[in-house]
Amino acid sequence: MKKALFIVVLLTAWVGAQAQVFVGGTVGIDFNTVGSDGEGSVTTYTAQVAPEVGYRFNKTWTLGLQTVFGGVAVKGETISQVVIAPYVRATFARAGIVDFFGEASVGYGHQNYDGYDGVSGAVIALRPGMAINFSRRFAVIARTNLLQYEYWDGVYGVDFSINKGFSVGVQINF
């Protein structure tokens, strides 16, 4: 029993020594113009702030949690949105101080429209990105949503997007 406990403590210490905790966040923008036959076009503008925290297991694998606070302006209406999105990140290439990664994210969110009760929904995204590591402790992060699927309760239709939005931010490693 004592040997097993000692091995568990030793493994926990080793994993903890190899891992890094980080905090950071990004700001993002997106605009989209959609036209339909005879209807004219509609342009939407999106802005978001997304603080995040994560745990880097090794040079390849990272788990993180991002909270997205955003707003969408469409046809004079404002839609505010909050999404909590855990993600897994895999770093697949390195070139000097730049790491290239891909993330898979599944989130749950809530949207409020001007004067209406809000709706809840889900967001699933595949996001490529890069981290420019200026030091062991500080990096600049950039990512985009390569593929994104959104479903909001009570909203007719779903949103499936390719290459939607761009965000830039910082990451501070501990």
C-alpha positions in Angstrom: 0.0 0.0 0.0 2.8 2.4 0.9 4.6 1.6 -2.3 1.5 2.3 -4.4 0.9 5.6 -2.6 4.6 6.6 -3.1 4.3 5.7 -6.9 1.1 7.8 -7.2 2.7 10.8 -5.5 5.9 10.4 -7.6 3.8 10.3 -10.8 1.7 13.3 -9.8 4.9 15.3 -9.0 6.4 14.3 -12.4 3.3 15.3 -14.3 3.1 18.6 -12.4 6.7 19.3 -13.2 6.1 18.7 -16.9 2.9 20.7 -17.2 2.3 24.4 -17.4 -0.7 26.5 -16.4 -1.4 29.5 -18.5 -3.9 32.4 -18.6 -4.6 34.7 -21.4 -7.2 35.8 -23.8 -8.0 37.1 -27.2 -10.1 39.7 -28.9 -11.8 38.9 -32.2 -13.7 40.5 -35.0 -15.8 39.2 -37.9 -18.1 40.7 -40.5 -20.2 38.8 -43.0 -22.4 40.0 -45.8 -25.1 37.6 -47.0 -27.3 38.2 -50.0 -30.3 36.3 -51.3 -32.3 36.5 -54.5 -34.4 39.7 -54.6 -33.9 40.3 -50.9 -30.7 42.5 -51.0 -27.8 41.8 -48.6 -27.5 41.8 -44.9 -24.2 42.5 -43.1 -23.4 41.3 -39.6 -20.6 42.7 -37.4 -19.3 40.6 -34.5 -16.8 41.6 -31.8 -15.7 39.4 -28.9 -13.4 39.2 -25.9 -12.4 35.7 -24.8 -10.4 35.2 -21.6 -9.0 31.7 -21.2 -7.1 29.4 -18.8 -5.4 26.2 -19.7 -3.1 23.4 -18.7 -0.3 22.3 -21.0 0.5 18.6 -20.4 3.6 18.6 -22.7 4.8 20.2 -25.9 2.0 18.7 -27.9 -1.2 18.5 -25.8 -3.1 21.3 -24.0 -6.5 21.5 -22.4 -8.2 24.8 -22.0 -11.3 26.7 -21.1 -12.4 29.8 -22.9 -15.2 32.1 -22.0 -16.4 34.2 -25.0 -18.2 37.5 -24.4 -19.5 39.0 -27.6 -21.9 41.1 -29.5 -23.4 40.9 -32.9 -25.0 43.8 -34.8 -27.4 43.0 -37.5 -30.2 45.1 -39.1 -30.0 47.7 -36.2 -30.4 45.0 -33.5 -27.8 44.0 -31.0 -27.4 40.4 -29.9 -25.2 39.8 -26.9 -23.7 36.3 -26.4 -21.7 34.4 -23.7 -20.2 31.0 -24.6 -18.2 28.7 -22.3 -16.1 26.5 -24.5 -13.6 23.9 -23.3 -11.0 22.9 -25.9 -8.2 20.5 -26.6 -5.2 21.8 -28.5 -2.6 19.8 -30.4 0.6 21.5 -31.5 1.6 19.9 -34.8 4.6 21.9 -36.0 7.3 24.3 -34.7 9.4 26.8 -36.6 11.8 28.7 -34.4 9.7 30.6 -31.9 6.4 29.9 -33.7 4.1 26.9 -32.7 1.4 25.9 -35.1 -1.6 24.2 -33.5 -5.1 23.0 -34.1 -8.0 23.1 -31.5 -11.2 21.3 -31.2 -13.8 23.1 -29.1 -17.4 22.3 -27.9 -19.2 25.1 -26.1 -22.5 25.9 -24.5 -23.8 29.5 -24.8 -26.6 32.0 -24.3 -27.7 34.8 -26.5 -29.9 37.8 -25.6 -31.7 39.9 -28.2 -32.8 43.5 -27.7 -36.0 43.3 -25.6 -36.5 39.5 -26.0 -35.8 36.5 -23.8 -32.6 34.8 -24.6 -31.9 31.5 -26.2 -29.4 28.8 -25.4 -27.4 26.7 -27.8 -24.2 24.9 -28.7 -21.1 25.8 -30.7 -18.7 23.3 -32.1 -15.5 24.5 -33.8 -12.2 23.4 -35.3 -9.7 26.2 -35.0 -6.2 26.4 -36.4 -3.8 28.9 -35.0 -0.3 29.9 -34.1 1.6 31.0 -31.0 4.6 33.3 -31.2 6.7 32.5 -28.1 8.6 35.6 -27.3 9.9 34.0 -24.1 9.2 30.9 -22.0 6.5 32.9 -20.1 4.9 35.1 -22.8 3.3 34.3 -26.2 1.1 36.1 -28.7 -1.8 33.8 -30.0 -3.7 34.1 -33.2 -6.5 31.8 -34.4 -9.4 31.5 -36.7 -12.5 29.2 -36.8 -11.8 26.9 -39.8 -15.1 25.0 -39.4 -17.9 26.1 -37.0 -21.4 24.7 -36.3 -23.9 26.7 -34.2 -27.3 25.7 -33.0 -29.5 28.0 -31.0 -32.8 26.9 -29.4 -35.8 28.6 -30.9 -33.9 30.0 -33.9 -34.9 28.5 -37.1 -31.9 27.2 -39.0 -28.4 26.5 -37.9 -25.1 28.3 -38.7 -22.4 26.3 -40.4 -19.4 28.4 -41.3 -16.0 27.9 -43.0 -13.2 30.3 -41.9 -15.3 32.5 -39.7 -13.7 35.2 -37.5 -10.2 36.0 -36.5 -8.8 36.6 -33.0 -5.5 37.7 -31.6 -4.4 37.7 -28.0 -1.7 36.9 -25.4 -0.9 33.9 -23.3 1.1 34.0 -20.0 2.7 30.8 -18.8 3.3 29.9 -15.2 
